[in-house]
Amino acid sequence: MWGMDDDRSAWIGGLVVDGRRQRQGIGHAIVRQLRERLIAEPGTPNVALSYAADNTAARHLYRTLGFHETGETEGTELVARWRPARG
């Protein structure tokens, strides 16, 4: 699930991988491909997502994909954003 915010940020709103399929690189591949697809939209400054602070698996996954926590929250969840490297 994904969408666009008022400031044109792309949001990944939900991702679920079956428990029997976790730790096989599926989530990593999905987020990486979706991140690239979303940032390709003209005028999109970043890709954002949120997760529970105690969800260490999600925090690790998103950090390995270059998402950085911003200090923002979405309800009770931490927000992290990815911005492409500008050459």
C-alpha positions as CSV (number, residue, x, y, z in Angstrom):
1,M,0.0,0.0,0.0
2,W,1.4,3.4,-0.9
3,G,0.3,7.0,-1.6
4,M,1.4,10.6,-2.1
5,D,1.3,13.3,0.6
6,D,0.4,16.9,0.1
7,D,4.1,17.9,-0.1
8,R,4.5,15.2,-2.9
9,S,6.4,12.9,-0.5
10,A,5.6,9.3,-1.4
11,W,4.5,7.1,1.5
12,I,4.8,3.4,1.8
13,G,1.8,2.7,4.0
14,G,1.8,-1.0,4.6
15,L,3.8,-4.1,3.8
16,V,3.2,-7.6,5.1
17,V,5.3,-10.6,4.3
18,D,3.9,-14.0,5.4
19,G,5.8,-15.2,8.5
20,R,6.9,-18.4,6.6
21,R,8.6,-16.2,4.0
22,Q,10.3,-13.7,6.2
23,R,14.1,-13.4,6.3
24,Q,14.3,-14.5,2.7
25,G,14.9,-11.0,1.2
26,I,11.4,-10.5,0.0
27,G,10.6,-7.4,2.1
28,H,14.0,-5.9,1.1
29,A,13.3,-6.5,-2.6
30,I,9.8,-5.1,-2.4
31,V,10.7,-2.0,-0.5
32,R,13.7,-1.3,-2.8
33,Q,11.7,-1.7,-6.0
34,L,8.8,0.3,-4.7
35,R,11.1,3.1,-3.4
36,E,12.7,3.4,-6.9
37,R,9.2,3.4,-8.6
38,L,7.9,6.1,-6.3
39,I,10.9,8.4,-6.4
40,A,10.7,8.3,-10.3
41,E,7.4,10.3,-10.1
42,P,8.2,13.9,-11.1
43,G,8.4,16.2,-8.2
44,T,8.7,13.5,-5.5
45,P,11.3,14.7,-2.9
46,N,11.5,11.6,-0.8
47,V,9.9,8.3,0.2
48,A,8.6,8.0,3.7
49,L,7.3,5.2,5.9
50,S,6.7,4.6,9.6
51,Y,7.0,1.8,12.1
52,A,6.7,1.0,15.7
53,A,9.7,2.0,17.7
54,D,10.0,-1.5,19.2
55,N,9.9,-3.2,15.8
56,T,13.6,-3.8,15.5
57,A,13.3,-6.0,12.4
58,A,11.6,-3.2,10.5
59,R,14.0,-0.6,11.8
60,H,16.9,-2.7,10.6
61,L,15.4,-3.4,7.2
62,Y,14.7,0.2,6.5
63,R,18.1,1.4,7.7
64,T,19.8,-1.1,5.4
65,L,17.8,0.4,2.5
66,G,18.9,4.0,3.4
67,F,15.9,5.3,5.3
68,H,16.7,7.7,8.1
69,E,14.6,8.5,11.1
70,T,13.5,12.1,11.0
71,G,12.2,12.8,14.6
72,E,8.7,12.9,13.1
73,T,6.0,10.6,14.3
74,E,2.9,9.3,12.7
75,G,0.6,8.5,15.6
76,T,2.8,6.3,17.8
77,E,5.1,5.3,15.0
78,L,8.5,6.7,14.0
79,V,8.9,8.2,10.6
80,A,11.9,7.5,8.4
81,R,12.6,9.0,4.9
82,W,14.8,8.0,2.0
83,R,16.1,10.6,-0.4
84,P,18.0,9.7,-3.5
85,A,21.7,10.7,-3.8
86,R,21.9,13.9,-5.9
87,G,24.9,13.9,-8.2
